[in-house]
Amino acid sequence: MKRGKKYQEAAKKVDRNQLYSMQAAAQLVKDCAYAKFTETVELSVALTLKKGQTVRDTVVLPNQFLAQKKILVFAKGDKAQEALDAGATYVGDTELIEKVRSGWMDFDVAVATPDMMKDVGRLGPVLGRRGLMPNPKTHTVTFDIKGALAELNKGRVEFRADKTGVVHLAVGKVDMAADKIAENASVALAEIIKKKPVDAKGDYISSVALSSTMGPGVRVDSKVSE
């Protein structure tokens, strides 16, 4: 694919054969950003996974950079009140389920108490394809509504390996300090490493890179024992 002149100029700053420290990579990504909008910084981690293996979980990034999320909570009774007290944007049960089923999607993340999942499960065709279905693996099916909302508001994000075994995760914005971006990326990488499947063989981490929305990738030397 032919790249534009600005990309080519930015790419000249990156030594493709060098593995950079996370801090140096974060600074280089900032230096290479050239778009007129504030680009997002993404961590890409290529994993060596066997067929049938997957890596999926959540991580709380220490330095917030995302806009406040609109959180929907499927709950009733005391748990509905707990959700409201914890700052949920929308709270409800049957009526809210029907509203979502009819096509309303004005929220960023959905949380549900376990007793609601029998009914919420019917929203699979609607929420599943958008990656919004509550799931115990992402701590969005829980009776600890207060705790879940606190982590989501602090910056908890989901990560998962795609079909090619690569985890792509936004870890900052180019207008953040390089050390803040590096800290977020290092925390995310450490969490991904923790989720290594027990039956995974050989080198689990194949490669690590940081990049901005429009900029070139910068290879990172993870230097983390697996």
Backbone torsions as a table, in degrees:
resi	resn	phi	psi	omega
1	MET	NA	129.1	-178.8
2	LYS	-77.2	131.0	-178.2
3	ARG	-100.3	155.0	179.3
4	GLY	-72.8	168.7	-176.9
5	LYS	-62.6	-40.0	-178.9
6	LYS	-65.1	-39.5	177.6
7	TYR	-64.2	-44.9	-178.7
8	GLN	-61.5	-38.4	177.8
9	GLU	-66.1	-41.3	178.8
10	ALA	-65.6	-40.8	-177.5
11	ALA	-63.1	-27.1	179.2
12	LYS	-64.2	-21.2	-179.2
13	LYS	-79.0	-12.9	-174.5
14	VAL	-106.8	126.8	174.5
15	ASP	-84.9	109.0	-174.5
16	ARG	-65.7	-18.8	-177.7
17	ASN	-94.9	-2.0	-175.9
18	GLN	-102.1	143.1	171.0
19	LEU	-100.5	118.7	-176.8
20	TYR	-94.4	154.6	170.8
21	SER	-67.9	161.0	-178.8
22	MET	-60.8	-40.0	179.3
23	GLN	-63.7	-47.0	-179.3
24	ALA	-65.6	-37.9	179.2
25	ALA	-65.0	-41.1	179.5
26	ALA	-62.7	-42.4	179.1
27	GLN	-65.9	-39.9	-179.3
28	LEU	-66.7	-39.1	176.5
29	VAL	-60.5	-42.5	176.9
30	LYS	-61.4	-44.0	-178.0
31	ASP	-65.9	-27.4	-176.8
32	CYS	-89.2	-9.9	-177.8
33	ALA	-69.3	133.2	-176.7
34	TYR	-135.9	-5.5	-177.3
35	ALA	-68.7	159.0	-179.5
36	LYS	-79.4	-11.2	176.1
37	PHE	-106.0	167.4	179.7
38	THR	-78.4	105.6	-175.2
39	GLU	-72.0	149.6	174.9
40	THR	-87.1	142.6	176.2
41	VAL	-98.2	128.8	-176.7
42	GLU	-118.3	136.9	173.0
43	LEU	-95.8	130.1	177.3
44	SER	-121.0	122.6	-178.1
45	VAL	-123.6	113.1	178.3
46	ALA	-87.0	125.0	-176.8
47	LEU	-110.5	150.7	174.2
48	THR	-96.8	102.6	-177.0
49	LEU	-122.0	144.8	174.9
50	LYS	-83.9	163.2	177.7
51	LYS	-57.5	131.1	180.0
52	GLY	94.4	-16.1	177.5
53	GLN	-84.7	146.2	176.9
54	THR	-144.4	158.2	176.6
55	VAL	-129.2	119.3	-178.3
56	ARG	-153.1	131.4	177.3
57	ASP	-170.2	-163.7	176.3
58	THR	-130.2	161.9	177.4
59	VAL	-146.4	142.3	175.5
60	VAL	-94.9	113.2	179.2
61	LEU	-80.5	135.8	-174.2
62	PRO	-68.6	-25.9	-176.5
63	ASN	-116.5	111.2	-174.8
64	GLN	-71.6	139.9	177.1
65	PHE	-145.4	-7.6	-179.6
66	LEU	-91.5	153.0	177.2
67	ALA	-66.0	156.0	178.4
68	GLN	-56.6	130.1	-177.7
69	LYS	-79.1	146.9	168.9
70	LYS	-88.7	111.2	-175.0
71	ILE	-105.0	126.2	176.5
72	LEU	-103.8	134.4	179.0
73	VAL	-124.3	124.2	173.3
74	PHE	-90.8	108.6	-178.1
75	ALA	-161.4	165.4	177.3
76	LYS	-141.7	165.0	177.8
77	GLY	63.1	-136.3	-177.5
78	ASP	-61.4	-34.6	-178.6
79	LYS	-70.4	-30.3	175.2
80	ALA	-66.6	-41.8	178.3
81	GLN	-66.6	-37.9	176.9
82	GLU	-60.5	-40.2	178.9
83	ALA	-65.0	-42.6	178.1
84	LEU	-63.4	-43.4	179.9
85	ASP	-65.5	-28.7	-178.2
86	ALA	-85.9	-3.0	174.5
87	GLY	98.9	17.7	177.3
88	ALA	-61.0	144.2	-179.5
89	THR	-75.7	-42.2	179.4
90	TYR	-134.9	138.4	179.3
91	VAL	-137.9	137.3	177.1
92	GLY	177.3	-179.2	177.8
93	ASP	-126.1	-107.6	-173.3
94	THR	-58.2	-46.3	-178.0
95	GLU	-62.7	-39.2	179.9
96	LEU	-70.5	-36.4	177.2
97	ILE	-61.3	-44.1	179.7
98	GLU	-65.8	-35.8	179.3
99	LYS	-63.3	-44.2	178.3
100	VAL	-66.5	-41.1	179.8
101	ARG	-59.5	-31.3	-178.9
102	SER	-79.8	-4.5	174.6
103	GLY	117.3	-4.4	179.2
104	TRP	-73.1	127.4	-175.1
105	MET	-139.3	36.4	-175.7
106	ASP	-84.5	57.8	177.3
107	PHE	-153.7	160.9	-175.7
108	ASP	-103.2	-25.4	-177.9
109	VAL	-151.2	145.1	179.2
110	ALA	-119.1	136.6	178.6
111	VAL	-125.3	147.0	179.4
112	ALA	-143.9	147.4	170.8
113	THR	-78.3	150.8	-177.0
114	PRO	-54.8	-35.6	-178.2
115	ASP	-70.1	-12.7	179.2
116	MET	-92.5	-11.6	-169.4
117	MET	-68.8	-24.6	176.7
118	LYS	-60.1	-41.9	179.3
119	ASP	-82.1	-40.3	179.9
120	VAL	-63.9	-31.3	-179.8
121	GLY	-57.0	-25.5	179.3
122	ARG	-69.1	-13.3	178.9
123	LEU	-88.0	6.7	-178.4
124	GLY	-47.3	-49.4	-179.6
125	PRO	-62.3	-27.2	-178.3
126	VAL	-87.3	-49.9	-175.3
127	LEU	-84.9	-32.9	-175.4
128	GLY	-59.9	-46.7	-176.8
129	ARG	-70.9	-14.1	176.5
130	ARG	-100.1	1.2	-179.8
131	GLY	70.5	26.7	-175.5
132	LEU	-111.1	2.0	-179.1
133	MET	-68.6	126.1	176.1
134	PRO	-55.6	141.6	-174.5
135	ASN	-149.3	133.7	178.6
136	PRO	-58.0	-32.0	-178.4
137	LYS	-65.2	-26.0	179.4
138	THR	-105.4	14.8	176.0
139	HIS	59.7	30.4	177.7
140	THR	-108.8	4.3	167.1
141	VAL	-118.3	107.0	-171.9
142	THR	-163.9	153.6	171.3
143	PHE	-88.4	-13.1	177.9
144	ASP	-86.4	68.8	-176.9
145	ILE	-62.8	-42.3	-179.6
146	LYS	-59.6	-46.1	-179.0
147	GLY	-65.8	-41.6	-179.2
148	ALA	-63.1	-43.8	-179.4
149	LEU	-69.0	-34.5	178.6
150	ALA	-62.8	-42.9	-179.7
151	GLU	-69.9	-39.7	178.1
152	LEU	-62.0	-40.7	-179.4
153	ASN	-73.7	-23.6	177.3
154	LYS	-79.3	-16.4	179.3
155	GLY	122.9	24.5	177.4
156	ARG	-71.0	128.9	-178.9
157	VAL	-129.6	155.3	179.4
158	GLU	-93.4	145.0	171.2
159	PHE	-131.6	149.3	176.0
160	ARG	-157.5	147.0	177.5
161	ALA	-75.1	137.2	177.8
162	ASP	-82.0	-172.8	-175.9
163	LYS	-63.1	-22.0	179.7
164	THR	-94.8	3.7	178.4
165	GLY	83.7	19.7	-179.7
166	VAL	-109.8	132.3	173.7
167	VAL	-96.5	123.1	174.9
168	HIS	-112.1	126.2	-175.8
169	LEU	-144.6	126.0	176.0
170	ALA	-70.3	129.7	-176.6
171	VAL	-125.3	4.9	179.0
172	GLY	168.6	-173.8	175.7
173	LYS	-125.1	151.0	-175.1
174	VAL	-67.3	-13.9	177.5
175	ASP	-87.9	2.0	174.9
176	MET	-82.6	158.7	174.5
177	ALA	-65.2	145.2	-177.4
178	ALA	-58.6	-37.0	-178.4
179	ASP	-68.3	-30.2	177.5
180	LYS	-70.5	-42.1	177.2
181	ILE	-62.8	-46.1	-178.5
182	ALA	-62.3	-39.5	179.2
183	GLU	-63.8	-45.9	177.9
184	ASN	-59.6	-46.0	-178.4
185	ALA	-64.2	-40.6	-179.5
186	SER	-66.8	-40.1	178.0
187	VAL	-64.3	-43.4	179.5
188	ALA	-63.4	-44.9	-179.6
189	LEU	-62.1	-42.7	179.7
190	ALA	-61.6	-37.8	-179.7
191	GLU	-70.3	-38.5	177.3
192	ILE	-62.6	-41.2	179.1
193	ILE	-63.7	-37.4	178.8
194	LYS	-62.4	-26.3	-175.6
195	LYS	-90.7	16.2	177.7
196	LYS	-57.0	125.0	178.6
197	PRO	-56.5	140.7	-175.4
198	VAL	-62.4	-27.5	-179.0
199	ASP	-99.3	12.6	177.6
200	ALA	-71.5	136.0	-178.2
201	LYS	-110.9	153.2	174.8
202	GLY	69.5	-155.3	-178.3
203	ASP	-73.3	115.8	-178.7
204	TYR	-75.4	-44.8	179.0
205	ILE	-91.1	114.7	-179.8
206	SER	-85.6	-45.5	177.7
207	SER	-160.7	157.1	179.0
208	VAL	-134.2	137.6	179.2
209	ALA	-147.8	152.7	171.9
210	LEU	-116.4	145.3	175.9
211	SER	-155.4	160.4	172.4
212	SER	-99.3	173.2	-175.5
213	THR	-51.7	-44.7	-175.4
214	MET	-108.3	-12.0	-171.4
215	GLY	-90.1	173.7	180.0
216	PRO	-74.0	157.4	176.2
217	GLY	-76.9	145.3	177.8
218	VAL	-119.8	117.1	-177.2
219	ARG	-70.8	138.9	-175.3
220	VAL	-116.2	136.7	172.2
221	ASP	-88.5	104.5	-174.0
222	SER	-64.4	-38.5	178.6
223	LYS	50.6	37.3	178.6
224	VAL	-118.1	128.9	179.4
225	SER	-70.8	133.6	177.4
226	GLU	-95.8	NA	NA
